[in-house]
Amino acid sequence: MSISTSRNQAIVQDFSSAAESAGAGSDGDARSTLLDDPDEWAAFGRPLTGAQATGAPASSAWESFIVLDGMHCAACALSIEDALKQVRGVRDVDVSAATRRARVVWDPAQVLPSQWMAAVAKAGYRALPAMDALMREQRQRESRRALWRWLVAGFCMMQVMMYAWPAYQAVPGDLTAEMEQLLRWASWVICLPVMFFACGPFFSSALRDVRERRVSMDLPVALGMLIAFVVSTLGTFEPDGPFGREVYYDSLTMFVFFLLSGRLLELRLRDRTAGALEAVANRLPDSVERWDEAASAFVRVTTRRLRVGDVARVLPGEAFPADGTITRGFTQADEALLTGESRPVDKPEGAAVSAGSYNLRSAVEMRVEQIGEATRFAQVVTLMESASLQKPRLAQLADRIARPFLVAVMLAALAAALWWWPSSPSHAAMVAVAVLIVTCPCALSLATPVSMLTAAGTLARHGVLVRNLQGLESLARVDTVVFDKTGTLTRDGLSVVGLEDGAETTAAGGWSRDTLLALAGSLAARSLHPVSRAVVAFAGGDAAARQDAGWVLESVREVSGSGMEAVLRHAYLPGQTWIARLGSPQFTALPAHADGRQEVLFSVQGPAAPMAWLRFELCEDVREESGAVVDELMKEGLQVELLSGDNSDVVRRVATQTRIGHAHGDCSPQDKLARLKTLQSQGRHVAMVGDGLNDGPVLAGAHVSFAFGRSVPLTQSRADFVVMGDQLELVWQTLLLARRTMRVVRQNLLWAALYNALCVPLAIAGYMPAWLAGLGMAASSLLVVLNAARLARDGGLACVSAQVRASHQTLPSPAMANLTTEPV
């Protein structure tokens, strides 16, 4: 383990050195070539397919993810986007101020990573490849720096307040002029570490803005700090100057401390919410034990060295490093990441395991079948990365107004200073400081993205991946939910719900019902067709056939589209044969039911005796929670419909079981899309829930969509939400959380608007001191993040399934007596 750890630390140091050398502009430095090595690109990105590439051939387009250092606001994100888009070969850029990450689509034929990272550095920021280890180190380093600045600011604030207190409490004559001057000099000295260390990020960001001729949220704050320090310095060393002898060291240190306190808490909260992506990405182990033929032993290697076909040993507590199959041992796995199901899943020999799931019980050996981007874990991470970098419509609006608003803030501060200057230059300067600080639009920029990212993280922990953050806003406005049937309201399989036999012919041929059932199960066990599996589950398969061990099935064959056929012999009746068939009525030469029910028949035909037969009535296995979920959706005031390509009788039975009042059968994909358009033309806001495999046009045509089922190709699905597990109630939970999320977003936006509307006039009028302005700015941003953090309280979501199943029955409701099944 120590060897692996040392190697990973070396990789981190190499990448950090490469990023730093790229940032310094040393393109010829040998260390920066590590970023440009094609073998390393997969560590922080992936190649794009033709459908995903933007403006570049599929063979040359790469999507890379980077972590950004030095950015603090939406204006910083816009600056980085502008810098990257000016680089030749960079096709597309998304930068998130909430997660401090960026997605870059680039063409290796025109540009290399070290070059576009150098463009980020030239803009005044630092870019690091979003490798797991680099992200962890970056977060730890940033947290340590923020903590040290906060501690320095807090200590100096207390010292300055101690020196300022005598001046506040003294009456004329208590303090000599020399003592008062000494206290001011001491305060000035104590303020130096605050200005040159604690305020470092604000000033460096402001200088960067000045050099690049742009405006960010740190510029007015830095101006306020500088003005307060300069005015206080002049009051200390030139008391007879234009600003008089008033000093504001206590206000300066207090609002710096308040600002840093807010940023530190905001950083911790944001890491806990938006940092969920890092926690997911870190699930893969850094190293794994791989079987080495030459050494005839398991040797620990880095996970990136695994290849398809390798045999790996996974110890208890470790995550499976790839998709594969257990070849030796028995254990249990935690697959909560992939399904949202927290209960352990048994993994006997021969069971499939997924990358990112945890081995809970004992050491097992596995054969590697999928690695890297081919694993479902990689698809989950890619989906979450893409979603975390998206900007919802409200966030885009906030970003667009951020820069004009900041310019207006500085103009308002200048106007306030000019207004108050004739009466008192010192007071005018501090009024300008208060205006510059109190009006920072941090809360406005954080209001939407932090809330939506927190909701997306909560859903991901329960097995719902958000492909499109804008989908949360759309889902909150939904008033109609349309379900597909197969794989959504029903499971991926059939079940036998009725059995009928030809009593007269069966008895005449000397057959018993149990014998026929055993033979039907034995024949069905030779097929993997869903209908055969349903018969096997009902009859018991080969185990049932052993009730009469004398029967032998020979020449078994499967007739495509019709059924199974075999020659039947008995050990005690030599020379006699029967023909056994399992399949459709036409194949078994038996009449079908007139009501069009779904059925399969089993027949035995001998040379002289009449045909003996069984009729199995089939029905799709309706999810036990389907009716309860539909009831809860209707309680929320939603209209629920069912669209399916199956025949109307089958659709009607499923609709009756799930208590859906509007069902449409015999629908082609075009019919489903036409029905969706009809609902939308009536002013309905429609959510479509399908299996994600054959409902692509319908999912894309709805206002918001869910792809349901674990078989969904994540990178190809067009749905806004992907339900990873096997729980239909997650659709309802997602709807409730989306509505709650939008309530939180509206609360945050309302607070940001009210805060500025109240505080700006007070600051301009001179009723808000600088320390109170700093406290208000920090508190506003912190309140927004804390309000959004309430969405991470998922205890209510975790127990919804149990509540739904316990409070509802799955029997048909009498209210469904007037059910209408309409072919579209």
TIKOLFI-411844 format. One record per residue (C-alpha): residue number from 0; x, y negated, z negated; residue in one letter. Coordinates in steps of 0.05 Angstrom, whole numbers. Each point is the difference from the previous one (the first is absolute). Layout:
<rs>
R pos      u      v      w code
R NUM      X      Y      Z    A
...
</rs>
This chain:
<rs>
R pos      u      v      w code
R   0      0      0      0    M
R   1     57    -48    -15    S
R   2     29     11     69    I
R   3    -66    -19     31    S
R   4     -7    -61    -44    T
R   5     70    -24     18    S
R   6    -14      9     74    R
R   7    -66    -39     -4    N
R   8     35    -57    -37    Q
R   9     53     -1     55    A
R  10    -55     -4     53    I
R  11    -32    -58    -38    V
R  12     66    -36     -5    Q
R  13     15     10     74    D
R  14    -67    -26     21    F
R  15      4    -59    -49    S
R  16     69    -18     26    S
R  17    -25      6     71    A
R  18    -59    -44    -13    A
R  19     44    -52    -35    E
R  20     51     -1     56    S
R  21    -57     -7     51    A
R  22    -27    -57    -42    G
R  23     68    -33     -1    A
R  24      2      2     76    G
R  25     58     50      2    S
R  26    -26     40     59    D
R  27     69     28     12    G
R  28      8     24    -71    D
R  29      6     76     -2    A
R  30    -50      5    -56    R
R  31    -56    -32     40    S
R  32      5     55     53    T
R  33    -34     47    -49    L
R  34    -65    -37     13    L
R  35     10      7     75    D
R  36     12     76     -2    D
R  37    -61     33     33    P
R  38      6     58    -48    D
R  39    -16    -47    -58    E
R  40    -60    -35     30    W
R  41    -47     55    -23    A
R  42     19    -16    -72    A
R  43    -40    -64      2    F
R  44    -44      7     62    G
R  45    -27     44     55    R
R  46     -6      1     76    P
R  47    -67    -22     28    L
R  48    -42     37     50    T
R  49    -24    -35     63    G
R  50    -67    -18    -32    A
R  51     33    -30    -61    Q
R  52     56    -38     34    A
R  53    -10    -74     11    T
R  54     31    -27     63    G
R  55     54     54      7    A
R  56      6     68     32    P
R  57    -18     57    -46    A
R  58     70     28      4    S
R  59     32    -65    -24    S
R  60    -47    -28    -53    A
R  61     16      8    -74    W
R  62    -40    -21    -60    E
R  63     43    -17    -61    S
R  64    -19    -21    -70    F
R  65     43    -47    -42    I
R  66     -1    -29    -70    V
R  67      9    -75     -5    L
R  68     38    -38    -54    D
R  69     -9    -74    -14    G
R  70    -72     -9     23    M
R  71    -54    -22    -48    H
R  72    -61    -23     39    C
R  73    -40      2     64    A
R  74     40    -57     30    A
R  75     63     42     -8    C
R  76    -34     57     36    A
R  77    -18    -45     58    L
R  78     72    -25      3    S
R  79     28     71      4    I
R  80    -51     19     54    E
R  81     20    -61     41    D
R  82     75     17     -7    A
R  83    -10     72     21    L
R  84    -46    -15     59    K
R  85     53    -45     30    Q
R  86     49     59      5    V
R  87      2     30     70    R
R  88    -23     72     -4    G
R  89    -45     -7    -61    V
R  90    -70     16     23    R
R  91    -43     -7    -61    D
R  92      8    -23    -72    V
R  93    -45      5    -62    D
R  94     24    -30    -66    V
R  95    -38      8    -65    S
R  96     10    -51    -54    A
R  97    -36     45    -50    A
R  98     46     60      9    T
R  99     63    -38     25    R
R 100      7     50     56    R
R 101      2     -7     75    A
R 102    -16     44     59    R
R 103     42    -12     63    V
R 104    -12     31     68    V
R 105     62     -6     43    W
R 106     33     25     63    D
R 107     69     34    -10    P
R 108     18    -16     72    A
R 109     -2    -75    -16    Q
R 110     16     -8    -74    V
R 111     29     39    -58    L
R 112    -22     -1    -74    P
R 113     61    -38    -23    S
R 114    -17    -56     49    Q
R 115    -72    -11    -19    W
R 116     18      7    -73    M
R 117     52    -55     12    A
R 118    -57    -43     25    A
R 119    -36     10    -66    V
R 120     64    -19    -37    A
R 121      8    -62     43    K
R 122    -70    -21    -21    A
R 123     25      3    -72    G
R 124    -26     68    -23    Y
R 125     31     69    -11    R
R 126    -26     62     35    A
R 127     12     71    -23    L
R 128    -22     65     33    P
R 129    -61     27    -36    A
R 130     34     64    -22    M
R 131    -25     31    -65    D
R 132     65    -11    -38    A
R 133     10    -70     28    L
R 134    -70    -20    -20    M
R 135     10     26    -71    R
R 136     66    -36     -7    E
R 137    -28    -64     30    Q
R 138    -59     -1    -48    R
R 139     44     14    -60    Q
R 140     49    -54     20    R
R 141    -55    -51     12    E
R 142    -33     16    -67    S
R 143     65     -7    -38    R
R 144     15    -68     32    R
R 145    -70    -25    -14    A
R 146      5     23    -72    L
R 147     67    -35    -11    W
R 148    -25    -65     29    R
R 149    -61      3    -44    W
R 150     41     14    -62    L
R 151     48    -58     15    V
R 152    -59    -47     13    A
R 153    -35     21    -64    G
R 154     62     -7    -44    F
R 155     17    -69     29    C
R 156    -72    -23     -7    M
R 157      0     16    -74    M
R 158     67    -36    -10    Q
R 159    -24    -62     38    V
R 160    -65     -1    -40    M
R 161     41      4    -64    M
R 162     39    -62     22    Y
R 163    -62    -37     24    A
R 164    -41     13    -63    W
R 165     35    -53    -44    P
R 166    -15    -54     51    A
R 167    -74     19      1    Y
R 168     -6      2    -76    Q
R 169     46    -58    -20    A
R 170    -27    -68    -18    V
R 171     38    -63     18    P
R 172     65     -2    -39    G
R 173      5     75    -14    D
R 174     48     13     58    L
R 175     60    -43     17    T
R 176     13    -17     73    A
R 177     63     43     -2    E
R 178    -37     61    -27    M
R 179    -56     -8     51    E
R 180     51     -5     56    Q
R 181     37     61    -26    L
R 182    -65     41      1    L
R 183    -12    -22     72    R
R 184     70     20     22    W
R 185     -9     68    -34    A
R 186    -66      9     37    S
R 187     33    -18     66    W
R 188     55     52    -12    V
R 189    -51     53    -18    I
R 190    -39    -15     64    C
R 191     59     14     45    L
R 192     -6     77     -4    P
R 193    -74     -8     14    V
R 194     12    -42     62    M
R 195     60     39     28    F
R 196    -22     71    -18    F
R 197    -72      7    -20    A
R 198    -24    -46     56    C
R 199     47     31     51    G
R 200    -53     35     42    P
R 201    -42    -64      6    F
R 202     59    -43     23    F
R 203     30     51     47    S
R 204    -68     10     33    S
R 205    -10    -76      5    A
R 206     69    -10     32    L
R 207    -15     55     49    R
R 208    -65    -35     18    D
R 209     36    -66     11    V
R 210     52     32     45    R
R 211    -53     35     41    E
R 212    -46    -61      0    R
R 213    -60     36    -29    R
R 214    -43      0    -62    V
R 215    -11     56    -51    S
R 216    -32      2    -68    M
R 217     67     -6    -35    D
R 218     16    -67     31    L
R 219    -49    -44    -40    P
R 220     17     39    -64    V
R 221     75    -11     11    A
R 222    -13    -74     14    L
R 223    -39     -6    -64    G
R 224     56     32    -41    M
R 225     53    -43     33    L
R 226    -39    -65    -10    I
R 227    -12     16    -74    A
R 228     74     16    -12    F
R 229     25    -61     38    V
R 230    -48    -48    -36    V
R 231     19     30    -68    S
R 232     75     -3     18    T
R 233     -6    -74     18    L
R 234    -38    -12    -64    G
R 235     57     33    -39    T
R 236     60    -33     33    F
R 237    -31    -65     26    E
R 238    -55    -18    -49    P
R 239     -3    -71     27    D
R 240    -13     23     72    G
R 241    -65     -3     39    P
R 242    -27     64    -32    F
R 243     12    -23    -71    G
R 244     22     43    -57    R
R 245    -56     53      1    E
R 246     24     72      8    V
R 247    -40     62     18    Y
R 248     47     58    -16    Y
R 249    -53     34    -43    D
R 250    -52     -4     56    S
R 251     51     23     51    L
R 252     22     62    -39    T
R 253    -72     17    -19    M
R 254    -28      0     69    F
R 255     61     38     27    V
R 256    -13     52    -55    F
R 257    -74      3     16    F
R 258     14      8     75    L
R 259     51     55    -12    L
R 260    -47     35    -49    S
R 261    -55      0     52    G
R 262     47     26     54    R
R 263     28     55    -45    L
R 264    -69     25    -20    L
R 265    -24     -6     72    E
R 266     60     40     23    L
R 267    -14     55    -50    R
R 268    -74      3     17    L
R 269     13     -3     75    R
R 270     51     56     -5    D
R 271    -51     42    -37    R
R 272    -54    -11     53    T
R 273     32    -14     67    A
R 274     59     42    -23    G
R 275    -44     62      5    A
R 276     28     11     69    L
R 277     70      8    -28    E
R 278    -26     50    -51    A
R 279    -30     41     57    V
R 280     62     -4     43    A
R 281     43     22    -59    N
R 282    -36     67     -7    R
R 283     47     36     46    L
R 284     62     27    -36    P
R 285     68    -29     16    D
R 286     29     69      6    S
R 287    -23     73      3    V
R 288     31     69     -7    E
R 289      7     31     70    R
R 290     21     72     14    W
R 291     70      2     29    D
R 292     14     63     40    E
R 293     76     -9     -3    A
R 294      0     -7    -76    A
R 295    -57     49    -11    S
R 296    -28    -48    -51    A
R 297    -44    -61     -7    F
R 298     40    -64     10    V
R 299    -28    -69    -18    R
R 300     -2    -47     59    V
R 301    -35    -66     15    T
R 302    -72      7     24    T
R 303     17    -33     66    R
R 304     44     60     18    R
R 305    -58     49     -1    L
R 306    -19     31     67    R
R 307    -60     40     23    V
R 308     11     73    -18    G
R 309     43    -13    -61    D
R 310    -16     35    -66    V
R 311     -2    -46    -60    A
R 312     -8     13    -74    R
R 313    -45    -49    -37    V
R 314      6     -3    -76    L
R 315    -56    -16    -49    P
R 316    -12    -75     -4    G
R 317     29    -13     69    E
R 318    -39    -22     61    A
R 319     -2     43     61    F
R 320     47    -33     51    P
R 321    -37     21     63    A
R 322    -61     35     27    D
R 323      8     75     -2    G
R 324    -21     68    -27    T
R 325     16     35    -66    I
R 326     43     61     15    T
R 327     15     22    -71    R
R 328    -32    -15    -67    G
R 329    -66    -27    -27    F
R 330    -13    -70    -26    T
R 331    -50    -56     -4    Q
R 332      5    -66     37    A
R 333    -25    -70    -14    D
R 334    -28    -25     67    E
R 335    -33    -63    -27    A
R 336     37    -43     51    L
R 337    -30     38     59    L
R 338    -69     17    -26    T
R 339    -15    -44    -60    G
R 340    -13     64    -39    E
R 341     38     -1    -66    S
R 342    -11     73    -18    R
R 343     58     47     15    P
R 344     -6     43     62    V
R 345     24     73     -1    D
R 346     57     14     48    K
R 347     12     75      8    P
R 348     49     31     48    E
R 349    -21    -18     71    G
R 350    -36    -64    -20    A
R 351     13    -65     36    A
R 352     32    -57    -39    V
R 353      5    -74     19    S
R 354     57    -49     -7    A
R 355    -10    -47    -58    G
R 356    -41     49    -42    S
R 357     30     21    -66    Y
R 358     21     70    -22    N
R 359    -31      7    -69    L
R 360     14     70    -26    R
R 361     60     41     24    S
R 362     56      0     51    A
R 363    -21     23     69    V
R 364     32      9     68    E
R 365    -31    -31     62    M
R 366     12      2     74    R
R 367      4    -70     31    V
R 368    -49     -9     58    E
R 369     -7    -76      7    Q
R 370     49    -54    -20    I
R 371      5    -76      4    G
R 372    -54    -36     40    E
R 373    -35     66     17    A
R 374    -22     11    -73    T
R 375    -67    -24    -26    R
R 376     35    -36    -56    F
R 377     38    -43     51    A
R 378    -67    -16     33    Q
R 379    -28    -22    -67    V
R 380     60    -45    -14    V
R 381     -3    -30     70    T
R 382    -74    -15     -9    L
R 383     11    -34    -67    M
R 384     59    -40     26    E
R 385    -41    -26     58    S
R 386    -59    -17    -44    A
R 387     44    -36    -51    S
R 388     27    -47     53    L
R 389    -67    -18     31    Q
R 390    -30    -68    -12    K
R 391    -75     -2    -10    P
R 392    -39    -56     32    R
R 393     -6    -40    -64    L
R 394     75      8    -13    A
R 395     17    -25     70    Q
R 396    -44    -61    -12    L
R 397     37    -14    -65    A
R 398     67      7     35    D
R 399    -21    -49     55    R
R 400    -19    -54    -50    I
R 401     60     11    -46    A
R 402     50    -44     38    R
R 403    -48    -58     15    P
R 404    -22      3    -72    F
R 405     72     -5    -25    L
R 406     13    -60     44    V
R 407    -63    -32    -28    A
R 408     24     14    -70    V
R 409     66    -37     11    M
R 410    -36    -58     32    L
R 411    -48     -3    -59    A
R 412     59      0    -48    A
R 413     33    -57     38    L
R 414    -64    -40      1    A
R 415    -10     11    -75    A
R 416     72    -22    -14    A
R 417     -9    -63     42    L
R 418    -65    -16    -36    W
R 419     31      5    -70    W
R 420     68    -29     17    W
R 421    -16    -73    -13    P
R 422    -23     15    -71    S
R 423     55     50    -19    S
R 424     50     33     46    P
R 425     14     54    -52    S
R 426    -74     16     -7    H
R 427     -9     -2     76    A
R 428     56     52      8    A
R 429    -32     47    -51    M
R 430    -69     -8     32    V
R 431     32     22     66    A
R 432     32     59    -35    V
R 433    -67     22    -29    A
R 434    -34     -5     69    V
R 435     56     39     34    L
R 436     -3     56    -50    I
R 437    -73      7    -17    V
R 438    -25      4     72    T
R 439     43     59     24    C
R 440    -48     45     40    P
R 441     30     66    -26    C
R 442    -66     22    -29    A
R 443    -35    -13     67    L
R 444     51     41     38    S
R 445     -3     59    -49    L
R 446    -75      2     -9    A
R 447    -17     47     58    T
R 448     61     44     14    P
R 449     14     19    -73    V
R 450    -72     20    -11    S
R 451     -5     42     63    M
R 452     68     33    -11    L
R 453    -20     19    -71    T
R 454    -66     30     26    A
R 455     38     38     54    A
R 456     48     29    -52    G
R 457    -58     22    -44    T
R 458    -34     34     58    L
R 459     65     34     21    A
R 460      6     31    -69    R
R 461    -68     32     10    H
R 462     12     27     70    G
R 463    -25    -57     45    V
R 464     51    -34     44    L
R 465    -15    -70     25    V
R 466     24     -8     72    R
R 467    -28    -70      7    N
R 468     -4    -49    -59    L
R 469    -52    -41     38    Q
R 470    -44     62     -5    G
R 471    -10    -15    -74    L
R 472    -33    -66     17    E
R 473    -42     33     54    S
R 474    -21     58    -45    L
R 475    -24    -48    -54    A
R 476    -52    -27     50    R
R 477    -25     68     24    V
R 478    -75     12     -4    D
R 479     -4     64     42    T
R 480     40     65     -6    V
R 481     -1     50     57    V
R 482     25     70    -13    F
R 483     24     52     49    D
R 484    -21     71    -21    K
R 485     55     50     13    T
R 486     60     -8    -45    G
R 487    -32    -59    -36    T
R 488    -66     18    -33    L
R 489     18     72     11    T
R 490     65     36    -11    R
R 491     42     30     55    D
R 492    -35     67     -1    G
R 493    -66     39      2    L
R 494    -36     41    -52    S
R 495    -54     54      4    V
R 496    -65    -24    -29    V
R 497    -46     57     21    G
R 498      2     74     20    L
R 499    -52     39     40    E
R 500      3     72     23    D
R 501    -37     44     50    G
R 502    -30     44    -54    A
R 503    -36     49     46    E
R 504     56     11     49    T
R 505     52      1    -55    T
R 506    -36     54    -39    A
R 507    -15     40     64    A
R 508     74      2     16    G
R 509     20     23    -69    G
R 510     34    -65    -19    W
R 511     -2    -37    -65    S
R 512      0    -76     -7    R
R 513     62      3    -44    D
R 514     38     42     51    T
R 515    -17    -48     57    L
R 516     21    -60    -43    L
R 517     66     34    -17    A
R 518     13     15     74    L
R 519    -18    -71     21    A
R 520     49    -27    -51    G
R 521     55     48     23    S
R 522     -9    -20     73    L
R 523     -3    -75    -16    A
R 524     65      6    -40    A
R 525     36     12     67    R
R 526    -16    -72     23    S
R 527     19    -69    -24    L
R 528    -62    -33     29    H
R 529    -39    -43    -51    P
R 530    -62     43     11    V
R 531     41     63    -14    S
R 532     29    -30    -63    R
R 533    -71    -16    -25    A
R 534    -21     73     11    V
R 535     63     25    -34    V
R 536    -13    -45    -61    A
R 537    -72     25     -4    F
R 538     13     74     12    A
R 539     68      8    -34    G
R 540     39     19     62    G
R 541     44     62     -3    D
R 542    -15      9    -74    A
R 543    -73     10     17    A
R 544     16     47     56    A
R 545     35     46    -50    R
R 546    -68     16    -30    Q
R 547     -2     54     54    D
R 548     72     16     17    A
R 549    -18     49     54    G
R 550    -15    -54     52    W
R 551     54    -21     48    V
R 552     -1    -60     48    L
R 553     38     11     65    E
R 554     14    -41     63    S
R 555    -18    -65    -35    V
R 556     -3    -58     48    R
R 557    -24    -72     -4    E
R 558    -42    -26     58    V
R 559     12    -75      6    S
R 560    -64    -39    -11    G
R 561    -41     62    -16    S
R 562     25     41    -59    G
R 563     36     63    -23    M
R 564     -7     70     27    E
R 565     28     67    -25    A
R 566     -8     75      7    V
R 567    -25     31    -64    L
R 568     17     71    -22    R
R 569    -11     41    -63    H
R 570     49     51    -28    A
R 571    -56     51    -14    Y
R 572    -34     -7     68    L
R 573     53     17     52    P
R 574    -16    -14     72    G
R 575    -53    -52    -15    Q
R 576     11    -74     12    T
R 577    -40    -63     -9    W
R 578      9    -70     28    I
R 579      2    -55    -53    A
R 580     -9    -72     20    R
R 581      1    -65    -41    L
R 582    -19    -63     36    G
R 583    -54    -39     35    S
R 584    -70     28     15    P
R 585     18      6     74    Q
R 586     64     38    -16    F
R 587    -35     49    -47    T
R 588    -61      7     46    A
R 589    -47    -22    -55    L
R 590    -53    -56      3    P
R 591     17    -68    -30    A
R 592    -44    -37    -49    H
R 593    -46    -49     34    A
R 594     15    -57    -49    D
R 595     72     -6     25    G
R 596     32     15    -67    R
R 597     75     13     -4    Q
R 598     10     75     -4    E
R 599     45     58     16    V
R 600    -21     73      9    L
R 601     32     67    -13    F
R 602    -24     61     38    S
R 603     19     74      3    V
R 604    -23     38     61    Q
R 605      9     76      5    G
R 606    -11     48     59    P
R 607    -70     21    -21    A
R 608    -22    -34    -65    A
R 609    -34    -69      3    P
R 610     42    -62    -12    M
R 611     12    -20    -72    A
R 612     12    -74    -14    W
R 613     10    -56    -49    L
R 614    -15    -74     10    R
R 615     43    -51    -38    F
R 616    -29    -69     -6    E
R 617     56    -51     -3    L
R 618      5    -71    -24    C
R 619     57    -48     -7    E
R 620     27     -3    -71    D
R 621    -30    -65    -24    V
R 622     43    -35    -52    R
R 623    -31      6    -68    E
R 624      9    -75    -13    E
R 625    -29    -23     67    S
R 626    -71    -13    -25    G
R 627     25    -35    -63    A
R 628     45    -46     41    V
R 629    -56    -17     48    V
R 630    -46    -16    -60    D
R 631     53    -47    -30    E
R 632     10    -36     66    L
R 633    -75    -11      7    M
R 634     -2    -25    -72    K
R 635     51    -53     21    E
R 636    -51    -23     53    G
R 637     33     33     60    L
R 638    -35     34     57    Q
R 639     28     70     14    V
R 640     -4     36     67    E
R 641     26     66     28    L
R 642     26      7     71    L
R 643     22     68     26    S
R 644     12     37     65    G
R 645    -33     63    -27    D
R 646    -71     19     18    N
R 647    -57    -37    -35    S
R 648    -23     59    -43    D
R 649     68      9    -31    V
R 650      7    -75    -11    V
R 651    -69     -3    -31    R
R 652     17     55    -51    R
R 653     65    -35    -20    V
R 654    -36    -67     -5    A
R 655    -53     32    -45    T
R 656     53     29    -45    Q
R 657     36    -67     -6    T
R 658    -63    -42     -5    R
R 659     16    -43     61    I
R 660    -63    -31     29    G
R 661     26    -18     70    H
R 662     34     57     38    A
R 663     17      4     74    H
R 664     20     66     33    G
R 665     26     21     69    D
R 666     44    -62      2    C
R 667     59     -5     47    S
R 668     57    -48    -20    P
R 669    -32    -50     48    Q
R 670    -67      9    -35    D
R 671     31    -12    -68    K
R 672     34    -63     25    L
R 673    -65    -25     31    A
R 674    -37     11    -66    R
R 675     55    -39    -36    L
R 676     -6    -58     49    K
R 677    -76      1    -10    T
R 678      8     -7    -75    L
R 679     51    -56      9    Q
R 680    -46    -36     48    S
R 681    -53      1    -56    Q
R 682     49    -39    -44    G
R 683     23     61    -39    R
R 684     71      4    -27    H
R 685     17     73     12    V
R 686     51     47    -31    A
R 687     12     66     37    M
R 688     24     62    -37    V
R 689     27     55     46    G
R 690     50     57      0    D
R 691     51    -42     38    G
R 692     12     54     53    L
R 693    -52    -12     53    N
R 694    -34    -64    -22    D
R 695     54    -49     23    G
R 696    -44    -46     42    P
R 697    -55     -2    -53    V
R 698     49    -14    -56    L
R 699     31    -56     41    A
R 700    -69    -29     17    G
R 701    -24     -7    -72    A
R 702     13    -61    -43    H
R 703     39     45    -47    V
R 704     14     75      3    S
R 705     22     60    -41    F
R 706     37     60     28    A
R 707    -18     59    -44    F
R 708     39     65     -6    G
R 709     71     22    -14    R
R 710      9     20     73    S
R 711      0    -73     23    V
R 712     63    -19     40    P
R 713     16    -61    -43    L
R 714     43    -36     51    T
R 715    -54      6     54    Q
R 716    -65    -11    -38    S
R 717    -38    -63     16    R
R 718    -34     -4    -67    A
R 719      9    -56    -50    D
R 720      1     50    -57    F
R 721     25     71     -1    V
R 722    -29     47    -54    V
R 723     57     48    -14    M
R 724    -35     49    -46    G
R 725    -65     39      1    D
R 726    -44    -47    -40    Q
R 727    -57    -36     35    L
R 728    -13    -44    -60    E
R 729     64    -37     17    L
R 730    -39    -36     54    V
R 731    -47    -28    -52    W
R 732     57    -17    -48    Q
R 733     36    -37     55    T
R 734    -63    -41     16    L
R 735     -8    -20    -74    L
R 736     74    -18     -6    L
R 737     -3    -41     64    A
R 738    -58    -40    -27    R
R 739     36    -10    -66    R
R 740     64    -21     37    T
R 741    -36    -54     39    M
R 742    -31    -26    -64    R
R 743     70     -6    -29    V
R 744     25    -34     63    V
R 745    -56    -51     -3    R
R 746     14    -11    -74    Q
R 747     73    -12     15    N
R 748    -14    -48     57    L
R 749    -51    -38    -42    L
R 750     49     -6    -57    W
R 751     55    -25     46    A
R 752    -46    -52     30    A
R 753    -28    -23    -68    L
R 754     70     -3    -30    Y
R 755     26    -46     54    N
R 756    -64    -42      1    A
R 757      6    -12    -75    L
R 758     75     -6    -10    C
R 759     20    -43     59    V
R 760    -41    -61    -21    P
R 761     24      7    -72    L
R 762     73      3     23    A
R 763     -9    -60     47    I
R 764    -34    -39    -55    A
R 765     59     13    -46    G
R 766    -38     42    -51    Y
R 767     40     64     11    M
R 768     72      3    -27    P
R 769     52     40     38    A
R 770      1     57    -50    W
R 771    -75      9      5    L
R 772      4     -1     76    A
R 773     51     56     -3    G
R 774    -43     40    -47    L
R 775    -61    -10     45    G
R 776     37     22     62    M
R 777     27     63    -34    A
R 778    -66     16    -32    A
R 779    -39     -7     66    S
R 780     44     50     37    S
R 781      2     47    -59    L
R 782    -76     -2     -8    L
R 783     -9     19     73    V
R 784     47     60     -7    V
R 785    -31     22    -66    L
R 786    -70     -4     30    N
R 787     22     42     59    A
R 788     34     50    -48    A
R 789    -70     17    -27    R
R 790    -11     38     65    L
R 791     54     50    -21    A
R 792    -42     24    -58    R
R 793    -23     63     35    D
R 794    -27     38    -60    G
R 795    -71    -13     25    G
R 796     17     27     69    L
R 797     32     62    -29    A
R 798    -63     24    -34    C
R 799    -50    -19     55    V
R 800      2     69     31    S
R 801    -20     34    -65    A
R 802    -55    -51    -12    Q
R 803    -28      8     70    V
R 804     -1     76     -3    R
R 805    -30      2    -70    A
R 806    -55    -51     11    S
R 807    -28     25     66    H
R 808    -27     65     27    Q
R 809     15     23     71    T
R 810    -70     28     13    L
R 811    -43    -34     53    P
R 812    -39    -59    -27    S
R 813    -76     -2      8    P
R 814      9    -71     26    A
R 815     29     30     63    M
R 816    -67     29     22    A
R 817     -6    -53     54    N
R 818     70     13     27    L
R 819      6    -16     74    T
R 820     52     32     44    T
R 821      9    -39     63    E
R 822     41     22     60    P
R 823     35    -63     26    V
</rs>
